[in-house]
Amino acid sequence: MTADIRIQKIKQLIIDRLNLKISIDDIQDDSALFLPVEDKGLGLDSVDALELAVGIMNTFDVEVTDDDMHIFEYVNTIDNFIAEKLELAS
């Protein structure tokens, strides 16, 4: 899976799992997940992060533990985490 496809899947996962009323184009690769929307973030909270962790495990077949919650800072940090996990698994 290429990085571009993986990023698009992550963005779609964020939209679908959190029922956001935005499009993939509204999410930048460096969008901060927890910053408020008015500060150009997505305005997520800790419950949203848990929902995303489940979605990542189901979609990409990688384990996300409590120690991995730091990955939910930006879309890019999620992508880097998944890429590393997939590389280790291959």
Backbone torsions as a table, in degrees:
resi	resn	phi	psi	omega
1	MET	NA	129.4	179.9
2	THR	-76.0	161.1	179.7
3	ALA	-61.6	-39.5	-179.7
4	ASP	-62.8	-43.1	178.6
5	ILE	-65.7	-41.3	-180.0
6	ARG	-62.6	-44.4	179.0
7	ILE	-61.3	-43.0	179.3
8	GLN	-63.1	-40.2	178.3
9	LYS	-65.0	-39.0	178.7
10	ILE	-63.6	-46.5	180.0
11	LYS	-62.0	-43.1	179.0
12	GLN	-65.9	-37.1	177.0
13	LEU	-61.4	-44.4	178.3
14	ILE	-59.1	-47.2	-179.3
15	ILE	-63.5	-48.1	-175.4
16	ASP	-69.6	-48.1	-175.5
17	ARG	-67.7	-29.2	-175.9
18	LEU	-105.9	6.6	178.6
19	ASN	51.2	44.8	179.7
20	LEU	-80.1	144.7	-179.8
21	LYS	-97.9	54.1	179.0
22	ILE	-134.7	172.1	177.4
23	SER	-107.7	168.3	178.3
24	ILE	-56.3	-37.5	-178.5
25	ASP	-65.2	-19.3	178.7
26	ASP	-79.8	-11.1	-178.7
27	ILE	-108.1	121.4	177.2
28	GLN	-88.8	157.6	178.6
29	ASP	-61.1	-28.9	179.8
30	ASP	-104.5	21.5	176.5
31	SER	-64.5	129.4	176.6
32	ALA	-79.2	128.1	-173.5
33	LEU	-75.4	-34.7	-173.7
34	PHE	-98.6	-10.1	176.0
35	LEU	-67.2	147.5	176.4
36	PRO	-61.6	154.4	-179.4
37	VAL	-56.9	-40.5	-179.2
38	GLU	-64.7	-17.9	176.0
39	ASP	-100.7	20.5	178.3
40	LYS	69.0	25.6	173.4
41	GLY	-103.6	-173.6	179.1
42	LEU	-100.3	-7.9	174.9
43	GLY	69.7	30.9	-178.5
44	LEU	-79.7	164.1	175.8
45	ASP	-127.5	-176.2	-174.6
46	SER	-65.2	-32.6	177.0
47	VAL	-65.9	-39.1	176.5
48	ASP	-61.9	-39.6	179.2
49	ALA	-62.4	-40.4	178.0
50	LEU	-64.6	-40.1	178.0
51	GLU	-63.8	-41.2	177.2
52	LEU	-66.3	-38.1	178.7
53	ALA	-59.5	-43.8	177.7
54	VAL	-63.3	-43.0	179.1
55	GLY	-62.8	-39.9	178.5
56	ILE	-65.3	-43.5	179.2
57	MET	-62.0	-41.1	-179.0
58	ASN	-73.3	-39.0	-175.0
59	THR	-80.5	-42.7	-173.2
60	PHE	-107.0	-3.8	179.0
61	ASP	56.8	44.2	174.3
62	VAL	-124.4	147.6	-179.3
63	GLU	-85.0	135.1	175.4
64	VAL	-120.1	115.8	-178.6
65	THR	-100.3	174.3	176.4
66	ASP	-58.0	-34.1	-180.0
67	ASP	-70.5	-14.0	-177.9
68	ASP	-95.0	3.7	-174.1
69	MET	-63.1	-16.9	177.3
70	HIS	-64.6	-16.4	-177.9
71	ILE	-68.6	-15.2	-175.3
72	PHE	-88.3	28.7	177.4
73	GLU	-78.4	-49.2	-179.0
74	TYR	-136.8	163.9	173.5
75	VAL	-58.7	-41.0	-180.0
76	ASN	-61.1	-37.5	-178.9
77	THR	-69.6	-32.9	174.5
78	ILE	-65.2	-45.7	-179.7
79	ASP	-61.3	-45.2	179.3
80	ASN	-60.4	-42.1	178.9
81	PHE	-60.9	-49.0	-178.9
82	ILE	-63.4	-43.3	179.8
83	ALA	-59.6	-43.3	178.3
84	GLU	-63.6	-44.7	-179.9
85	LYS	-63.2	-42.6	179.8
86	LEU	-67.0	-35.9	178.6
87	GLU	-68.0	-40.5	178.0
88	LEU	-64.8	-33.0	-177.9
89	ALA	-76.3	-20.2	-177.1
90	SER	-90.5	NA	NA
